[in-house]
Amino acid sequence: MSEQEVLVNSGSSGNVSTLSWLAKADLDCQTVEELRGKLKYFFMSPCEKYQARGRKPWKMMLQFVKIIIITVQLVSFGLSNEMMVTFKEENLLAFKHLFLKDYKDRGSTYAVYTKHEVHDHIDHIIMRYLNLQNVTVGNHAFETVNGVVTPLSLCQEFYRHGNISPENDSFDIDPHVEKGSIEFDNRAHSGRIKVSLNSDAEIKVCKEWTVSNSNAVSHFLLIVLFDSLVIVVCLLSLVLCTRSVCASVRLLLEYVWFISEHHGTVSWSDRMQFVNGWHILIILSDVLTITGSVLKICIQSKELTNYNVCSILLGTSTILVWTGVMRYLGFIKKYNILILTLKAALPNVMRFSTCAVLIYISYCFCGWIVLGPHHENFRSFNTVAYCLFSMINGDEIYLTFSKLRERGSMVWLFSRVYIYSFISIFTYMVLSLFIAIITETYETIKVRMPEQRRCTDRAGAAGQQQKQQDGMVFSELQAFITTCKNHPTFGTYKLDQEPSSYL
């Protein structure tokens, strides 16, 4: 059998694959071999490309440099964010002790119950505010606008007009609300007024940097310089990965044009092999890192104070960067099995997760409606979801049972059936099936990897026939590439090739 007579049949009987008519077509062997060589070189690892053309793996080295500087940037931002959060929390706690009468550090709700307590607390707040600088040990001062101290304001929220008729219990309430802020919340009218205190932080831009015996300016410039370095590296990585994506699209169009010119079709599975998900992952991480770094520079220069958006961008980008490095570990055969297992098991896991989520949501709604009036962990839909998820891990079970013990017999019986069935389904069935799916995929890949390596080492038609005899599943694109006899170490790829005429 000659090299052009290597055939790979499609899955359905009676249908001949693309390579069957390629064997019968009158093609220029040199043209076909050039295309096969391009495809084989495209799917090589960085080490194989270095052997083939001596091309240094710049993208790989850049990714390792990027992961180091991004991690350093994230740690620096995390420490700064930690100091800001600590500052705000400690100031808020200090204000509560200063302005809320008899405030204690406790988890229960701080509230007042009588008119006398309300008036007494308001009077306490006013007196503490007037004597703030004489009482506090912190560096607190009154807000001033154009040199005038801002007066203390008492906020009140009420309906503009409201009449209640005691004869027929009818209400006549004007829907317009006047907002006129330690907050005294009497929304439920239960006889318990909840008291809360909020503090908003507003950072003023310091116009004068002439601070004696301080290196604040040099420290700020170093941070901005380092963030700028991160932006430059990520831009370079973004350009290189975008260039690789464009090259893969061009090669895909060339392959599709070649097949279509000879009355063949390229399946979507073969087309998707040209889409490198790792490059897309790196591009996304670079975009998030660049955006987060720009926000970080604005925060450092006191132009912005929104730490949350910046932390989300930098944190997400760090996850993607560290995950993207797994691509290069996948070139090592012993590490590659983890990546192959995740890729192979993901479709089954997603389908199974969809079914599990439907059951989980149904339990959340049921617990919210039935047990919500009787247990604080089921008071809202969000708390129900948190409580049930903690039950899967073995938490909150005894505490939930103990709090429902004092309820009526019907609620008590329903809660037992509800919790026992949920734990049985999710802890013993769902989690076990998750583990079984991943374990089965791992064992299958572990058995097939040595067989695939043996088949890959065989070149030409004999190797292709052996793959069919061994029952190995190869796509038409893989079969087309496998017949290329040029090994990376042969030196064939080191020759400068002319641009393709297919485009």
VENRAPE-V407168 format. One record per residue. N is the residue number from 1. PSI is psi as a letter, one per 40 degrees, with the letter a starting at -180 (none if undefined). Layout:
# VENRAPE-V407168
n	psi
N	PSI
N	PSI
This chain:
# VENRAPE-V407168
n	psi
1	h
2	i
3	d
4	e
5	e
6	h
7	i
8	h
9	i
10	i
11	d
12	i
13	i
14	e
15	h
16	h
17	i
18	d
19	e
20	d
21	d
22	d
23	d
24	e
25	i
26	g
27	i
28	h
29	d
30	d
31	d
32	d
33	d
34	d
35	d
36	d
37	d
38	d
39	d
40	d
41	d
42	d
43	e
44	i
45	i
46	d
47	d
48	d
49	d
50	d
51	d
52	d
53	e
54	e
55	h
56	i
57	g
58	d
59	d
60	d
61	d
62	d
63	d
64	d
65	d
66	d
67	d
68	d
69	d
70	d
71	d
72	d
73	d
74	d
75	d
76	d
77	d
78	d
79	d
80	d
81	d
82	d
83	d
84	d
85	d
86	d
87	d
88	d
89	d
90	d
91	d
92	d
93	d
94	d
95	d
96	d
97	d
98	d
99	d
100	h
101	h
102	f
103	h
104	i
105	g
106	i
107	e
108	i
109	h
110	h
111	i
112	i
113	e
114	i
115	d
116	d
117	d
118	d
119	d
120	d
121	d
122	d
123	d
124	d
125	d
126	d
127	d
128	d
129	d
130	d
131	f
132	d
133	d
134	e
135	d
136	i
137	e
138	i
139	g
140	i
141	i
142	i
143	h
144	i
145	h
146	f
147	e
148	h
149	h
150	h
151	i
152	h
153	i
154	h
155	h
156	i
157	h
158	i
159	i
160	d
161	i
162	h
163	h
164	h
165	h
166	e
167	d
168	e
169	f
170	i
171	h
172	g
173	h
174	h
175	e
176	h
177	h
178	h
179	g
180	none
181	g
182	h
183	h
184	h
185	h
186	f
187	d
188	e
189	f
190	e
191	e
192	h
193	h
194	h
195	h
196	i
197	h
198	i
199	h
200	h
201	h
202	h
203	h
204	i
205	h
206	h
207	d
208	h
209	e
210	g
211	h
212	i
213	f
214	i
215	f
216	d
217	d
218	d
219	d
220	d
221	d
222	d
223	d
224	d
225	d
226	d
227	d
228	d
229	d
230	d
231	d
232	d
233	d
234	d
235	d
236	d
237	d
238	d
239	d
240	d
241	d
242	d
243	d
244	d
245	d
246	d
247	d
248	d
249	d
250	d
251	d
252	d
253	d
254	d
255	d
256	d
257	d
258	d
259	d
260	d
261	d
262	f
263	f
264	i
265	i
266	h
267	i
268	d
269	d
270	d
271	d
272	e
273	d
274	e
275	h
276	h
277	d
278	d
279	d
280	d
281	d
282	d
283	d
284	d
285	d
286	d
287	d
288	d
289	d
290	d
291	d
292	d
293	d
294	d
295	d
296	d
297	d
298	d
299	d
300	d
301	e
302	e
303	d
304	i
305	e
306	g
307	d
308	d
309	d
310	d
311	d
312	d
313	d
314	d
315	d
316	d
317	d
318	d
319	d
320	d
321	d
322	d
323	d
324	d
325	d
326	d
327	d
328	d
329	d
330	e
331	e
332	h
333	d
334	d
335	d
336	d
337	d
338	d
339	d
340	d
341	d
342	d
343	d
344	d
345	e
346	d
347	d
348	d
349	d
350	d
351	d
352	d
353	d
354	d
355	d
356	d
357	d
358	d
359	d
360	d
361	d
362	d
363	d
364	d
365	d
366	d
367	d
368	d
369	d
370	d
371	e
372	d
373	e
374	e
375	h
376	d
377	e
378	e
379	d
380	i
381	d
382	d
383	d
384	d
385	d
386	d
387	d
388	d
389	d
390	d
391	d
392	d
393	e
394	e
395	i
396	e
397	d
398	d
399	d
400	d
401	d
402	d
403	d
404	e
405	d
406	e
407	a
408	i
409	d
410	d
411	d
412	d
413	d
414	d
415	d
416	d
417	d
418	d
419	d
420	d
421	d
422	d
423	d
424	d
425	d
426	d
427	d
428	d
429	d
430	d
431	d
432	d
433	d
434	d
435	d
436	d
437	d
438	d
439	d
440	d
441	d
442	d
443	d
444	d
445	d
446	d
447	d
448	d
449	d
450	d
451	d
452	d
453	d
454	d
455	d
456	d
457	e
458	h
459	i
460	a
461	d
462	d
463	d
464	d
465	d
466	d
467	d
468	d
469	d
470	e
471	e
472	h
473	h
474	i
475	i
476	d
477	d
478	d
479	d
480	d
481	d
482	d
483	e
484	h
485	e
486	h
487	i
488	d
489	e
490	e
491	e
492	d
493	e
494	e
495	h
496	h
497	i
498	i
499	i
500	i
501	e
502	d
503	none
